[in-house]
């Protein structure tokens, strides 16, 4: 997607990633912290991790996350770093704000960058 007025601002990437993690996490806290462990703190299991991966791949148009790379993703910050590094290397794209709103709507919530 070409960068345009409806594209998400790059500084909102962590907020989007946090919201998607909260939506998918089996044990999501109200306020997500960068050092939360995906498996230990948030209750992720293989199916939820796959859902998280597919959702982020679709939203940011990422190439598939290899199993080896996925095994290294342990914290919320690891996921944010993955997305930001992919964006910096042109291996991902910023979604439109409407796309973020659509993903949130699929989980019965609204996009709130301040959450």
DSSP file (Angstrom, degrees, kcal/mol; ACC not computed):
  #  RESIDUE AA STRUCTURE BP1 BP2  ACC     N-H-->O    O-->H-N    N-H-->O    O-->H-N    TCO  KAPPA ALPHA  PHI   PSI    X-CA   Y-CA   Z-CA
    1    1 A X              0   0    0      0, 0.0    93,-0.2     0, 0.0     2,-0.1   0.000 360.0 360.0 360.0 136.9    0.0    0.0    0.0
    2    2 A X        -     0   0    0      1,-0.1     2,-0.3    91,-0.1     5,-0.1  -0.472 360.0-101.1 -72.3 144.9    1.3    3.4   -0.8
    3    3 A X        +     0   0    0     -2,-0.1     2,-0.3     3,-0.1    -1,-0.1  -0.518  62.3 150.5 -65.2 127.6    1.8    5.8    2.1
    4    4 A X    >   -     0   0    0     -2,-0.3     3,-1.8     4,-0.1    -1,-0.0  -0.842  61.7 -75.0-148.5-175.0   -1.1    8.1    2.2
    5    5 A X  T 3  S+     0   0    0      1,-0.3    -2,-0.1    -2,-0.3     0, 0.0   0.746 127.7  50.5 -62.1 -24.0   -3.3   10.2    4.5
    6    6 A X  T 3  S+     0   0    0      2,-0.1    91,-3.1    90,-0.1    92,-0.3   0.518  84.6 113.0 -93.3  -3.6   -5.0    7.1    5.8
    7    7 A X  B <  S-A   96   0A   0     -3,-1.8    89,-0.3    89,-0.3    88,-0.1  -0.395  77.9-103.5 -68.1 144.1   -1.8    5.2    6.6
    8    8 A X        -     0   0    0     87,-2.9     2,-0.3     1,-0.1    -1,-0.1  -0.366  38.6-108.3 -61.7 142.7   -1.1    4.5   10.2
    9    9 A X    >   -     0   0    0      1,-0.1     3,-2.2    -3,-0.1     4,-0.2  -0.577  22.5-126.7 -74.7 138.9    1.6    6.7   11.7
   10   10 A X  G >  S+     0   0    0      1,-0.3     3,-1.6    -2,-0.3     4,-0.3   0.810 107.6  62.9 -57.8 -32.3    4.8    4.8   12.3
   11   11 A X  G 3  S+     0   0    0      1,-0.3    -1,-0.3     2,-0.1     4,-0.3   0.627  96.7  60.4 -71.7  -9.3    4.9    5.9   15.9
   12   12 A X  G <> S+     0   0    0     -3,-2.2     4,-2.3     1,-0.2    -1,-0.3   0.458  74.8  97.1 -92.9  -1.7    1.6    4.1   16.5
   13   13 A X  H <> S+     0   0    0     -3,-1.6     4,-2.7    -4,-0.2     5,-0.2   0.923  82.5  50.0 -55.4 -48.4    3.1    0.7   15.6
   14   14 A X  H  > S+     0   0    0     -4,-0.3     4,-2.7    -3,-0.2    -1,-0.2   0.906 110.7  50.9 -58.1 -38.6    3.8   -0.3   19.2
   15   15 A X  H  > S+     0   0    0     -4,-0.3     4,-2.3     2,-0.2    -1,-0.2   0.895 111.3  47.7 -65.2 -39.3    0.2    0.6   20.1
   16   16 A X  H  X S+     0   0    0     -4,-2.3     4,-2.7     2,-0.2     5,-0.2   0.941 112.9  48.0 -65.3 -47.2   -1.2   -1.5   17.3
   17   17 A X  H  X S+     0   0    0     -4,-2.7     4,-2.6     1,-0.2    -2,-0.2   0.920 112.1  50.0 -60.6 -44.1    0.9   -4.5   18.2
   18   18 A X  H  X S+     0   0    0     -4,-2.7     4,-2.6    -5,-0.2    -1,-0.2   0.920 111.3  48.7 -60.5 -43.6   -0.1   -4.2   21.8
   19   19 A X  H  X S+     0   0    0     -4,-2.3     4,-2.3     2,-0.2    -2,-0.2   0.922 111.5  48.7 -65.4 -42.5   -3.7   -4.0   20.9
   20   20 A X  H  X S+     0   0    0     -4,-2.7     4,-1.9     2,-0.2     5,-0.2   0.921 111.5  50.2 -63.1 -42.6   -3.5   -7.0   18.6
   21   21 A X  H  X S+     0   0    0     -4,-2.6     4,-2.8     1,-0.2    -2,-0.2   0.929 110.8  49.4 -60.5 -44.4   -1.7   -9.0   21.3
   22   22 A X  H  < S+     0   0    0     -4,-2.6     6,-0.2     1,-0.2    -1,-0.2   0.886 110.3  51.8 -61.2 -38.2   -4.4   -8.0   23.9
   23   23 A X  H  < S+     0   0    0     -4,-2.3    -1,-0.2     1,-0.2    -2,-0.2   0.873 119.6  33.4 -65.9 -37.2   -7.1   -9.1   21.5
   24   24 A X  H  < S+     0   0    0     -4,-1.9    -2,-0.2    -5,-0.2    -1,-0.2   0.759  91.7 106.6 -92.2 -28.0   -5.6  -12.6   20.8
   25   25 A X    ><  -     0   0    0     -4,-2.8     3,-0.8    -5,-0.2    18,-0.1  -0.276  62.7-144.6 -60.8 131.5   -4.0  -13.3   24.3
   26   26 A X  T 3  S+     0   0    0     16,-0.3    17,-0.2     1,-0.3    -1,-0.1   0.814 100.7  29.1 -63.5 -30.2   -5.9  -15.9   26.3
   27   27 A X  T 3  S+     0   0    0     15,-2.3     2,-0.3     2,-0.0    -1,-0.3  -0.510  85.1 175.5-128.5  63.5   -5.0  -14.0   29.5
   28   28 A X    <   -     0   0    0     -3,-0.8     2,-0.1    -6,-0.2    14,-0.1  -0.548  19.8-143.9 -78.2 127.1   -4.8  -10.4   28.4
   29   29 A X        -     0   0    0     -2,-0.3     3,-0.2     1,-0.1    -4,-0.1  -0.425  25.0-113.1 -79.1 163.6   -4.2   -7.8   31.1
   30   30 A X  S    S+     0   0    0      1,-0.2     2,-0.6    -2,-0.1    -1,-0.1   0.914 108.9  36.2 -62.1 -42.6   -5.9   -4.4   30.9
   31   31 A X  S    S-     0   0    0     -9,-0.0     2,-0.3    -3,-0.0    -1,-0.2  -0.954  81.9-150.1-118.8 117.2   -2.4   -2.8   30.4
   32   32 A X        -     0   0    0     -2,-0.6     2,-0.3    -3,-0.2   -14,-0.1  -0.634   9.1-153.6 -85.8 139.2    0.2   -4.7   28.5
   33   33 A X    >   -     0   0    0     -2,-0.3     3,-1.7     1,-0.1    43,-0.3  -0.855  23.4-121.8-112.8 150.8    3.8   -4.2   29.3
   34   34 A X  T 3  S+     0   0    0     -2,-0.3    43,-2.4     1,-0.3    44,-0.3   0.793 111.6  52.3 -59.5 -30.1    6.8   -4.6   27.0
   35   35 A X  T 3  S+     0   0    0     41,-0.2    -1,-0.3    40,-0.1     2,-0.1   0.394  77.1 125.5 -92.1   4.7    8.3   -7.3   29.2
   36   36 A X    <   -     0   0    0     -3,-1.7    40,-1.7     1,-0.1     2,-0.4  -0.435  63.3-125.6 -61.7 134.2    5.2   -9.5   29.5
   37   37 A X  B  >> -B   75   0B   0     38,-0.2     5,-1.7     1,-0.1     4,-0.9  -0.687   9.1-141.3 -82.1 131.5    6.1  -13.0   28.5
   38   38 A X  T  45S+     0   0    0     36,-3.0     6,-2.4    -2,-0.4     4,-0.2   0.934  98.2  28.2 -59.9 -47.7    3.8  -14.3   25.7
   39   39 A X  T  >5S+     0   0    0     35,-0.4     4,-0.8     4,-0.2    -1,-0.1   0.952 129.1  36.7 -82.0 -51.6    3.5  -17.8   27.1
   40   40 A X  T  45S+     0   0    0      2,-0.2    -2,-0.1     1,-0.1    -1,-0.1   0.954 129.2  25.7 -69.6 -52.4    4.0  -17.3   30.9
   41   41 A X  T  <5S+     0   0    0     -4,-0.9    -3,-0.2     1,-0.2    -1,-0.1   0.837 130.6  35.7 -83.8 -34.6    2.2  -14.0   31.5
   42   42 A X  T  4<S-     0   0    0     -5,-1.7   -15,-2.3    -4,-0.2   -16,-0.3   0.439  99.5-123.2-106.1  -1.2   -0.3  -13.9   28.7
   43   43 A X     <  +     0   0    0     -4,-0.8    -4,-0.2    -6,-0.2    -3,-0.1   0.687  45.0 171.5  72.9  19.4   -1.2  -17.6   28.5
   44   44 A X        -     0   0    0     -6,-2.4     2,-0.2    -7,-0.2    -1,-0.2  -0.363   6.6-179.4 -64.8 142.2   -0.3  -18.0   24.8
   45   45 A X     >  -     0   0    0     -2,-0.0     4,-2.8     0, 0.0     5,-0.3  -0.739  47.8 -81.1-128.5 178.6   -0.4  -21.6   23.5
   46   46 A X  H  > S+     0   0    0     -2,-0.2     4,-2.2     1,-0.2     5,-0.1   0.861 127.5  47.3 -57.1 -41.9    0.4  -22.8   20.0
   47   47 A X  H  > S+     0   0    0      2,-0.2     4,-2.2     1,-0.2    -1,-0.2   0.921 114.6  46.0 -67.4 -43.3   -3.0  -22.0   18.5
   48   48 A X  H  > S+     0   0    0      2,-0.2     4,-2.5     1,-0.2    -2,-0.2   0.883 112.0  52.1 -66.9 -37.7   -3.1  -18.5   19.9
   49   49 A X  H  X S+     0   0    0     -4,-2.8     4,-2.6     2,-0.2    -1,-0.2   0.901 109.5  49.7 -63.9 -40.0    0.5  -17.9   18.8
   50   50 A X  H  X S+     0   0    0     -4,-2.2     4,-2.8    -5,-0.3     5,-0.2   0.921 110.7  49.5 -63.7 -43.1   -0.5  -19.0   15.3
   51   51 A X  H  X S+     0   0    0     -4,-2.2     4,-2.5     2,-0.2    -2,-0.2   0.914 111.5  49.3 -61.5 -43.1   -3.5  -16.6   15.3
   52   52 A X  H  X S+     0   0    0     -4,-2.5     4,-2.5     2,-0.2     5,-0.2   0.935 112.3  48.3 -60.9 -46.7   -1.3  -13.8   16.5
   53   53 A X  H  X S+     0   0    0     -4,-2.6     4,-2.7     1,-0.2    -2,-0.2   0.933 113.2  46.0 -60.1 -47.9    1.3  -14.5   13.8
   54   54 A X  H  X S+     0   0    0     -4,-2.8     4,-2.5     2,-0.2     5,-0.2   0.897 112.4  51.3 -64.0 -40.2   -1.3  -14.7   11.0
   55   55 A X  H  X S+     0   0    0     -4,-2.5     4,-2.6    -5,-0.2    -1,-0.2   0.933 114.2  42.7 -63.5 -46.0   -3.1  -11.5   12.2
   56   56 A X  H  X S+     0   0    0     -4,-2.5     4,-2.6     2,-0.2     6,-0.3   0.886 112.9  53.2 -69.2 -37.9    0.2   -9.5   12.3
   57   57 A X  H  X>S+     0   0    0     -4,-2.7     5,-1.5    -5,-0.2     4,-0.7   0.932 114.3  42.6 -60.6 -45.3    1.3  -11.0    9.0
   58   58 A X  H  <5S+     0   0    0     -4,-2.5     3,-0.4     3,-0.2    -2,-0.2   0.930 116.1  47.3 -66.2 -46.3   -1.9   -9.9    7.3
   59   59 A X  H  <5S+     0   0    0     -4,-2.6    -2,-0.2     1,-0.2    -1,-0.2   0.907 125.2  29.0 -65.5 -43.4   -2.1   -6.5    8.9
   60   60 A X  H  <5S-     0   0    0     -4,-2.6    33,-2.9    -5,-0.2    -1,-0.2   0.335 104.7-122.0-100.7   5.9    1.5   -5.5    8.2
   61   61 A X  T  <5 +     0   0    0     -4,-0.7    -3,-0.2    -3,-0.4     2,-0.2   0.907  51.6 170.9  52.4  46.5    1.8   -7.6    5.0
   62   62 A X      < -     0   0    0     -5,-1.5    -1,-0.2    -6,-0.3    30,-0.2  -0.492  38.7-108.2 -80.7 152.3    4.8   -9.4    6.5
   63   63 A X        -     0   0    0     28,-0.6    -1,-0.1    -2,-0.2     3,-0.0  -0.417  60.7 -71.9 -66.9 160.0    6.4  -12.5    5.0
   64   64 A X        -     0   0    0      1,-0.1     2,-0.6    -2,-0.1    -1,-0.2  -0.272  49.9-118.7 -56.5 138.7    5.6  -15.6    6.9
   65   65 A X        -     0   0    0     -3,-0.1    -1,-0.1     1,-0.0   -12,-0.0  -0.715  31.3-126.9 -81.4 121.3    7.4  -15.8   10.2
   66   66 A X     >  -     0   0    0     -2,-0.6     4,-2.9     1,-0.1     5,-0.2  -0.301  16.3-116.7 -67.4 153.0    9.6  -18.9   10.1
   67   67 A X  H  > S+     0   0    0      1,-0.2     4,-2.0     2,-0.2    -1,-0.1   0.875 116.8  54.5 -57.1 -37.0    9.3  -21.4   13.0
   68   68 A X  H  > S+     0   0    0      2,-0.2     4,-0.6     1,-0.2    -1,-0.2   0.925 111.6  43.2 -63.1 -44.1   12.9  -20.6   14.0
   69   69 A X  H >4 S+     0   0    0      1,-0.2     3,-1.0     2,-0.2     4,-0.5   0.902 111.0  55.6 -67.8 -40.8   12.2  -16.9   14.2
   70   70 A X  H >< S+     0   0    0     -4,-2.9     3,-1.4     1,-0.3    -1,-0.2   0.868 100.4  59.1 -60.5 -37.1    8.9  -17.5   16.0
   71   71 A X  H 3< S+     0   0    0     -4,-2.0    -1,-0.3     1,-0.3    -2,-0.2   0.755 102.0  55.0 -64.8 -23.3   10.7  -19.5   18.7
   72   72 A X  T << S+     0   0    0     -3,-1.0     2,-1.1    -4,-0.6    -1,-0.3   0.558  84.3  94.9 -85.7  -8.7   12.8  -16.5   19.6
   73   73 A X    <   +     0   0    0     -3,-1.4    -1,-0.1    -4,-0.5     3,-0.1  -0.725  40.5 143.3 -88.1 101.6    9.7  -14.3   20.1
   74   74 A X        +     0   0    0     -2,-1.1   -36,-3.0   -36,-0.1   -35,-0.4   0.714  54.5  40.6-111.3 -29.0    9.2  -14.5   23.9
   75   75 A X  B  > S-B   37   0B   0    -38,-0.3     4,-1.4   -37,-0.1   -38,-0.2  -0.731  81.3-108.7-121.8 168.2    8.0  -11.0   25.0
   76   76 A X  H  > S+     0   0    0    -40,-1.7     4,-2.2   -43,-0.3     3,-0.3   0.905 120.7  55.6 -58.4 -42.4    5.7   -8.3   23.8
   77   77 A X  H  > S+     0   0    0    -43,-2.4     4,-2.9     1,-0.2    -1,-0.2   0.854 100.6  58.5 -62.2 -35.3    8.8   -6.2   23.0
   78   78 A X  H  > S+     0   0    0    -44,-0.3     4,-2.1     2,-0.2    -1,-0.2   0.896 107.7  47.0 -59.6 -39.8   10.1   -9.0   20.8
   79   79 A X  H  X S+     0   0    0     -4,-1.4     4,-2.2    -3,-0.3    -2,-0.2   0.925 112.0  49.2 -68.5 -45.0    7.0   -8.7   18.7
   80   80 A X  H  X S+     0   0    0     -4,-2.2     4,-2.8     1,-0.2     5,-0.2   0.933 112.2  49.2 -59.2 -46.0    7.2   -4.9   18.5
   81   81 A X  H  X S+     0   0    0     -4,-2.9     4,-2.9     1,-0.2     5,-0.3   0.902 108.0  54.3 -60.9 -41.7   10.8   -5.2   17.5
   82   82 A X  H  X S+     0   0    0     -4,-2.1     4,-2.1    -5,-0.2    -1,-0.2   0.935 112.7  42.6 -56.9 -48.1   10.0   -7.8   14.8
   83   83 A X  H  X S+     0   0    0     -4,-2.2     4,-2.5     2,-0.2    -2,-0.2   0.932 115.4  48.1 -66.6 -46.5    7.4   -5.5   13.2
   84   84 A X  H  X S+     0   0    0     -4,-2.8     4,-2.3     1,-0.2    -2,-0.2   0.893 112.8  48.5 -64.0 -39.4    9.6   -2.3   13.4
   85   85 A X  H  X S+     0   0    0     -4,-2.9     4,-1.6    -5,-0.2    -1,-0.2   0.903 110.9  50.8 -66.6 -40.1   12.6   -4.1   12.0
   86   86 A X  H  <>S+     0   0    0     -4,-2.1     5,-3.3    -5,-0.3     6,-0.7   0.907 111.2  48.5 -63.1 -41.1   10.5   -5.5    9.1
   87   87 A X  H ><5S+     0   0    0     -4,-2.5     3,-1.5     4,-0.2    -2,-0.2   0.915 109.9  51.7 -63.1 -42.9    9.2   -2.0    8.4
   88   88 A X  H 3<5S+     0   0    0     -4,-2.3    -1,-0.2     1,-0.3    -2,-0.2   0.802 112.4  46.2 -64.6 -29.2   12.7   -0.5    8.5
   89   89 A X  T 3<5S-     0   0    0     -4,-1.6    -1,-0.3    -5,-0.1    -2,-0.2   0.239 115.0-114.7 -96.8  12.6   13.9   -3.2    6.0
   90   90 A X  T < 5S+     0   0    0     -3,-1.5    -3,-0.2     1,-0.1    -2,-0.1   0.801  85.1 121.3  56.3  30.8   10.8   -2.7    3.7
   91   91 A X  S   <S+     0   0    0     -5,-3.3   -28,-0.6    -6,-0.2     2,-0.3   0.258  75.0  30.7-102.3   8.9    9.8   -6.2    4.5
   92   92 A X  S    S-     0   0    0     -6,-0.7     2,-0.3    -5,-0.2   -31,-0.2  -0.946  73.8-135.2-153.7 168.2    6.4   -5.0    5.9
   93   93 A X        -     0   0    0    -33,-2.9     2,-0.3    -2,-0.3    -6,-0.1  -0.968  25.1-109.4-131.3 147.3    4.0   -2.1    5.2
   94   94 A X        -     0   0    0     -2,-0.3   -34,-0.1   -93,-0.2     2,-0.1  -0.603  40.4-131.0 -70.0 130.3    2.2    0.2    7.5
   95   95 A X        -     0   0    0     -2,-0.3   -87,-2.9     1,-0.1     2,-0.2  -0.369  23.2 -99.9 -76.4 162.8   -1.5   -0.6    7.4
   96   96 A X  B >>  -A    7   0A   0    -89,-0.3     4,-1.6     1,-0.1     3,-0.7  -0.521  31.5-115.8 -73.7 151.1   -4.2    1.9    6.9
   97   97 A X  H 3> S+     0   0    0    -91,-3.1     4,-2.4     1,-0.3     5,-0.2   0.878 117.8  59.0 -55.6 -38.0   -6.0    3.1   10.0
   98   98 A X  H 3> S+     0   0    0    -92,-0.3     4,-2.1     1,-0.2    -1,-0.3   0.846 101.6  53.9 -62.0 -33.8   -9.2    1.5    8.6
   99   99 A X  H <> S+     0   0    0     -3,-0.7     4,-2.3     2,-0.2    -1,-0.2   0.903 108.6  48.4 -66.9 -40.4   -7.4   -1.9    8.4
  100  100 A X  H  X S+     0   0    0     -4,-1.6     4,-2.4     1,-0.2    -2,-0.2   0.918 111.3  50.8 -63.7 -43.0   -6.5   -1.7   12.1
  101  101 A X  H  X S+     0   0    0     -4,-2.4     4,-2.4     1,-0.2    -2,-0.2   0.880 109.1  51.9 -61.9 -38.2  -10.1   -0.7   12.9
  102  102 A X  H  X S+     0   0    0     -4,-2.1     4,-1.9     2,-0.2    -2,-0.2   0.926 109.2  48.8 -64.9 -45.4  -11.4   -3.7   10.9
  103  103 A X  H  X S+     0   0    0     -4,-2.3     4,-0.8     1,-0.2    -2,-0.2   0.935 112.8  48.1 -60.7 -45.5   -9.1   -6.1   12.8
  104  104 A X  H ><>S+     0   0    0     -4,-2.4     5,-2.2     1,-0.2     3,-1.1   0.913 109.2  54.0 -61.0 -41.8  -10.2   -4.7   16.1
  105  105 A X  H ><5S+     0   0    0     -4,-2.4     3,-1.7     1,-0.3    -1,-0.2   0.837  99.3  61.4 -61.1 -34.1  -13.9   -4.9   15.0
  106  106 A X  H 3<5S+     0   0    0     -4,-1.9    -1,-0.3     1,-0.3    -2,-0.2   0.760 107.3  46.2 -64.4 -23.3  -13.4   -8.6   14.2
  107  107 A X  T <<5S-     0   0    0     -3,-1.1    -1,-0.3    -4,-0.8    -2,-0.2   0.246 123.7-105.4-101.6  10.6  -12.6   -9.1   17.9
  108  108 A X  T < 5S+     0   0    0     -3,-1.7     2,-0.3     1,-0.3    -3,-0.2   0.773  86.7  94.7  76.1  27.0  -15.6   -7.0   19.0
  109  109 A X      < -     0   0    0     -5,-2.2     2,-0.3    -8,-0.1    -1,-0.3  -0.820  68.1-113.2-137.5 178.3  -13.6   -3.9   20.0
  110  110 A X        -     0   0    0     -2,-0.3     2,-0.4    -3,-0.1    -9,-0.1  -0.835  35.3 -99.1-115.8 155.6  -12.6   -0.6   18.6
  111  111 A X        +     0   0    0     -2,-0.3     2,-0.4   -14,-0.1   -10,-0.1  -0.596  41.8 175.0 -73.8 123.1   -9.1    0.7   17.8
  112  112 A X    >   -     0   0    0     -2,-0.4     3,-2.1   -97,-0.1    -1,-0.0  -0.864  17.2-167.6-132.8  98.4   -7.8    2.9   20.6
  113  113 A X  T 3  S+     0   0    0     -2,-0.4    -1,-0.1     1,-0.3   -94,-0.0   0.711  89.3  56.2 -61.0 -19.4   -4.3    4.1   20.1
  114  114 A X  T 3         0   0    0      1,-0.2    -1,-0.3    -3,-0.1    -3,-0.0   0.548 360.0 360.0 -88.3  -7.3   -4.2    5.3   23.8
  115  115 A X    <         0   0    0     -3,-2.1    -1,-0.2   -84,-0.0    -2,-0.1   0.499 360.0 360.0 -70.7 360.0   -5.1    1.9   25.2
